[in-house]
């Protein structure tokens, strides 16, 4: 029987989460824009290497902090049109420390939102065709410890990476529910 892990310092957990999300964002960005939602399990790198020693070199585990997280993309997960429903069907095993989602969306400036049609199909078409539309990629992640973080990149300003705990609170809540 293994010993329970000592509680992780919340600053260390937050740093590990941000580092994992930055790796995910870099990975996803190499494939460009117009990608489907992509789901990732977050596991402690030390635990992953203990279970799969042949991954140590690929993960550069020797040079990572002790509390580092590694992401494992869930290639068989496909959200389709309803990401919320697809996330509600996920339940992670206890070996998963957290999870992350990379998703792209379009949004309009707040002064253009009043003209969005009520019908969902018409609204989607309206936003897609609007001249002031902004495309954004959000990578949100949560840990079982309660830590949450999100990163965002605008297609119109790809050099800037925005981040914050409260950047995508609704998405973070949906992801947190998958860990219960």
C-alpha contacts under 8 A as a table, 3 or more apart, distances in Angstrom:
res1	aa1	res2	aa2	distance
8	X	12	X	6.91
8	X	13	X	6.38
8	X	67	X	7.98
9	X	12	X	5.24
9	X	13	X	6.20
10	X	13	X	4.95
10	X	14	X	6.05
10	X	147	X	7.55
11	X	14	X	5.07
11	X	15	X	6.13
12	X	15	X	5.07
12	X	16	X	6.07
12	X	67	X	7.19
13	X	16	X	5.06
13	X	17	X	6.11
13	X	67	X	7.25
13	X	147	X	7.13
14	X	17	X	5.07
14	X	18	X	6.20
14	X	147	X	6.15
14	X	148	X	7.50
14	X	149	X	7.70
15	X	18	X	5.17
15	X	19	X	6.17
16	X	19	X	5.15
16	X	20	X	6.20
16	X	67	X	6.61
16	X	68	X	5.31
16	X	69	X	6.00
17	X	20	X	5.13
17	X	21	X	6.16
17	X	69	X	6.95
17	X	141	X	7.10
17	X	142	X	7.58
17	X	143	X	7.66
17	X	147	X	7.86
17	X	148	X	7.71
17	X	149	X	7.13
18	X	21	X	5.10
18	X	22	X	6.12
18	X	149	X	6.69
18	X	150	X	7.97
19	X	22	X	5.14
19	X	23	X	6.34
19	X	69	X	7.89
20	X	23	X	5.14
20	X	24	X	6.27
20	X	42	X	7.85
20	X	68	X	7.85
20	X	69	X	5.95
20	X	70	X	6.37
20	X	71	X	6.70
21	X	24	X	4.97
21	X	25	X	6.06
21	X	100	X	7.38
21	X	139	X	6.50
21	X	140	X	7.28
21	X	141	X	6.83
21	X	150	X	7.59
21	X	151	X	7.23
22	X	25	X	5.04
22	X	26	X	6.14
22	X	151	X	7.66
23	X	26	X	5.16
23	X	27	X	6.14
24	X	27	X	5.03
24	X	28	X	6.07
24	X	71	X	7.26
24	X	102	X	7.85
24	X	139	X	7.57
25	X	28	X	5.14
25	X	29	X	5.88
25	X	102	X	7.46
25	X	139	X	6.49
25	X	151	X	7.93
26	X	29	X	5.15
26	X	30	X	6.41
27	X	30	X	5.56
27	X	31	X	7.57
28	X	31	X	5.78
28	X	32	X	7.31
28	X	102	X	7.66
29	X	32	X	5.19
29	X	33	X	7.23
31	X	35	X	7.96
32	X	35	X	7.52
33	X	104	X	7.96
33	X	155	X	7.81
34	X	104	X	7.26
35	X	103	X	7.77
35	X	104	X	7.11
36	X	79	X	7.80
36	X	80	X	7.87
36	X	103	X	6.79
36	X	104	X	7.38
37	X	78	X	7.46
37	X	79	X	6.52
37	X	83	X	7.60
37	X	101	X	6.91
37	X	102	X	5.62
37	X	103	X	4.48
37	X	104	X	6.94
38	X	73	X	7.29
38	X	74	X	7.40
38	X	75	X	7.98
38	X	77	X	7.64
38	X	78	X	7.59
38	X	101	X	5.66
38	X	102	X	5.15
38	X	103	X	6.59
39	X	73	X	5.92
39	X	74	X	5.57
39	X	75	X	7.92
39	X	77	X	6.97
39	X	99	X	7.45
39	X	100	X	5.96
39	X	101	X	4.63
39	X	102	X	6.59
40	X	71	X	5.79
40	X	72	X	5.22
40	X	73	X	4.27
40	X	74	X	5.57
40	X	99	X	5.57
40	X	100	X	5.08
40	X	101	X	6.20
41	X	71	X	5.56
41	X	72	X	5.09
41	X	73	X	6.43
41	X	74	X	7.11
41	X	96	X	6.32
41	X	97	X	7.76
41	X	98	X	6.20
41	X	99	X	4.50
41	X	100	X	6.51
42	X	69	X	6.06
42	X	70	X	5.64
42	X	71	X	4.66
42	X	72	X	6.46
42	X	96	X	5.96
42	X	97	X	5.63
42	X	98	X	4.77
42	X	99	X	4.98
42	X	100	X	7.08
43	X	47	X	7.18
43	X	48	X	6.77
43	X	69	X	5.41
43	X	70	X	5.42
43	X	71	X	6.47
43	X	72	X	7.77
43	X	95	X	7.07
43	X	96	X	5.14
43	X	97	X	5.08
43	X	98	X	6.75
44	X	47	X	5.27
44	X	48	X	6.29
44	X	67	X	6.57
44	X	68	X	5.97
44	X	69	X	4.49
44	X	70	X	6.12
44	X	96	X	7.95
44	X	97	X	6.70
45	X	48	X	4.99
45	X	49	X	6.11
45	X	59	X	7.82
45	X	61	X	6.90
45	X	66	X	8.00
45	X	67	X	7.42
45	X	68	X	5.63
45	X	69	X	5.06
45	X	70	X	5.22
46	X	49	X	5.22
46	X	50	X	6.09
46	X	61	X	7.32
46	X	66	X	6.94
46	X	67	X	7.59
46	X	68	X	7.56
47	X	50	X	5.01
47	X	51	X	6.23
48	X	51	X	5.17
48	X	52	X	5.85
48	X	53	X	7.78
48	X	55	X	7.92
48	X	70	X	7.91
49	X	52	X	4.83
49	X	53	X	4.71
49	X	54	X	7.36
49	X	55	X	6.01
49	X	56	X	5.57
49	X	61	X	7.54
50	X	53	X	5.67
52	X	55	X	5.87
52	X	56	X	7.79
53	X	56	X	5.62
54	X	57	X	7.16
55	X	58	X	5.28
55	X	59	X	6.04
56	X	59	X	5.29
56	X	60	X	5.95
56	X	61	X	5.23
56	X	62	X	7.38
57	X	60	X	4.88
57	X	61	X	6.56
57	X	62	X	7.88
58	X	61	X	7.81
59	X	70	X	7.92
60	X	63	X	5.79
60	X	64	X	6.67
61	X	64	X	5.18
64	X	68	X	6.17
65	X	68	X	5.26
74	X	77	X	5.55
75	X	78	X	7.84
78	X	86	X	7.60
79	X	82	X	6.03
79	X	83	X	4.94
79	X	85	X	7.89
79	X	86	X	5.19
79	X	87	X	7.66
80	X	83	X	6.73
80	X	86	X	7.85
82	X	85	X	5.47
82	X	86	X	6.30
83	X	86	X	5.02
83	X	87	X	6.09
84	X	87	X	5.25
84	X	88	X	6.25
84	X	174	X	7.34
85	X	88	X	5.07
85	X	89	X	6.67
86	X	89	X	5.44
86	X	90	X	7.12
87	X	90	X	5.35
87	X	174	X	6.95
87	X	175	X	7.12
87	X	178	X	6.97
88	X	174	X	7.53
88	X	177	X	7.64
88	X	178	X	6.89
89	X	178	X	7.96
90	X	178	X	5.50
91	X	178	X	4.92
91	X	179	X	6.18
91	X	180	X	7.25
92	X	95	X	7.94
92	X	96	X	6.28
92	X	178	X	6.33
92	X	179	X	5.66
92	X	180	X	7.89
93	X	96	X	5.81
93	X	179	X	7.95
94	X	97	X	7.21
96	X	99	X	7.55
97	X	143	X	5.79
97	X	144	X	5.89
98	X	141	X	7.19
98	X	142	X	5.43
98	X	143	X	4.01
98	X	144	X	5.72
98	X	179	X	7.02
99	X	141	X	5.58
99	X	142	X	5.72
99	X	143	X	6.69
99	X	175	X	6.86
99	X	179	X	7.98
100	X	139	X	6.74
100	X	140	X	5.40
100	X	141	X	3.98
100	X	142	X	6.51
100	X	175	X	7.26
101	X	138	X	7.86
101	X	139	X	5.51
101	X	140	X	5.43
101	X	141	X	6.48
101	X	175	X	7.88
102	X	137	X	6.90
102	X	138	X	5.66
102	X	139	X	4.26
102	X	140	X	6.61
103	X	137	X	5.63
103	X	138	X	5.42
103	X	139	X	6.48
104	X	135	X	7.05
104	X	136	X	5.55
104	X	137	X	4.26
104	X	138	X	6.23
105	X	135	X	5.83
105	X	136	X	5.46
105	X	137	X	6.49
106	X	127	X	7.06
106	X	128	X	7.22
106	X	133	X	6.38
106	X	134	X	5.44
106	X	135	X	4.41
106	X	136	X	6.14
107	X	127	X	6.90
107	X	133	X	5.72
107	X	134	X	5.36
107	X	135	X	6.58
107	X	136	X	7.78
108	X	112	X	6.13
108	X	113	X	6.40
108	X	127	X	6.91
108	X	130	X	7.91
108	X	132	X	6.36
108	X	133	X	4.96
108	X	134	X	6.20
109	X	112	X	5.58
109	X	113	X	6.77
109	X	132	X	7.25
109	X	133	X	7.54
110	X	113	X	5.25
110	X	114	X	7.78
111	X	114	X	6.78
112	X	115	X	6.00
112	X	116	X	7.45
113	X	116	X	5.46
116	X	123	X	5.56
116	X	126	X	6.70
116	X	127	X	7.51
117	X	120	X	7.48
117	X	122	X	6.05
117	X	123	X	4.95
117	X	126	X	7.49
118	X	122	X	7.46
118	X	123	X	6.51
119	X	122	X	5.29
119	X	123	X	5.93
120	X	123	X	4.95
120	X	124	X	6.11
121	X	124	X	5.18
121	X	125	X	6.28
122	X	125	X	5.10
122	X	126	X	5.99
123	X	126	X	4.97
123	X	127	X	6.17
124	X	127	X	5.29
124	X	128	X	6.06
125	X	128	X	5.08
125	X	129	X	6.11
126	X	129	X	5.40
126	X	130	X	5.95
127	X	130	X	5.17
127	X	133	X	6.41
128	X	133	X	6.95
129	X	133	X	7.58
130	X	133	X	5.40
134	X	154	X	7.07
134	X	155	X	7.31
134	X	156	X	7.19
135	X	154	X	5.87
135	X	155	X	5.48
135	X	156	X	7.36
136	X	152	X	6.64
136	X	153	X	5.63
136	X	154	X	4.45
136	X	155	X	5.96
137	X	152	X	5.50
137	X	153	X	5.31
137	X	154	X	6.50
137	X	155	X	7.69
138	X	150	X	6.77
138	X	151	X	5.65
138	X	152	X	4.40
138	X	153	X	6.70
138	X	168	X	7.98
139	X	150	X	5.55
139	X	151	X	5.19
139	X	152	X	6.36
140	X	148	X	7.55
140	X	149	X	5.90
140	X	150	X	4.13
140	X	151	X	6.38
140	X	168	X	6.96
140	X	171	X	6.95
140	X	172	X	6.29
141	X	148	X	5.70
141	X	149	X	5.53
141	X	150	X	6.20
141	X	172	X	6.53
141	X	175	X	7.26
142	X	146	X	6.75
142	X	147	X	5.61
142	X	148	X	4.29
142	X	149	X	6.57
142	X	172	X	6.35
142	X	175	X	6.58
142	X	176	X	6.14
143	X	146	X	5.51
143	X	147	X	5.24
143	X	148	X	6.48
143	X	176	X	7.46
144	X	147	X	7.27
144	X	176	X	7.49
144	X	179	X	6.43
146	X	176	X	7.89
148	X	165	X	5.74
148	X	172	X	6.52
149	X	163	X	7.33
149	X	164	X	5.76
149	X	165	X	4.29
149	X	166	X	7.09
149	X	167	X	7.49
149	X	172	X	7.70
150	X	163	X	5.59
150	X	164	X	5.59
150	X	165	X	6.04
150	X	166	X	7.37
150	X	167	X	5.76
150	X	168	X	6.25
151	X	161	X	6.62
151	X	162	X	5.48
151	X	163	X	4.26
151	X	164	X	6.67
151	X	167	X	7.40
152	X	161	X	5.78
152	X	162	X	5.03
152	X	163	X	6.23
153	X	157	X	7.23
153	X	158	X	6.04
153	X	160	X	6.37
153	X	161	X	5.08
153	X	162	X	6.32
154	X	157	X	5.21
154	X	158	X	5.76
154	X	160	X	7.59
154	X	161	X	7.97
155	X	158	X	5.39
157	X	160	X	6.04
158	X	161	X	7.38
163	X	167	X	6.73
164	X	167	X	5.19
165	X	168	X	7.69
165	X	169	X	7.79
166	X	169	X	5.30
168	X	171	X	5.47
168	X	172	X	6.19
169	X	172	X	4.97
169	X	173	X	6.13
170	X	173	X	5.14
170	X	174	X	6.37
171	X	174	X	5.12
171	X	175	X	6.26
172	X	175	X	5.08
172	X	176	X	6.06
173	X	176	X	4.97
173	X	177	X	6.38
174	X	177	X	5.35
174	X	178	X	6.98
175	X	178	X	5.38
175	X	179	X	7.22
176	X	179	X	5.46
176	X	180	X	7.18
177	X	180	X	5.57
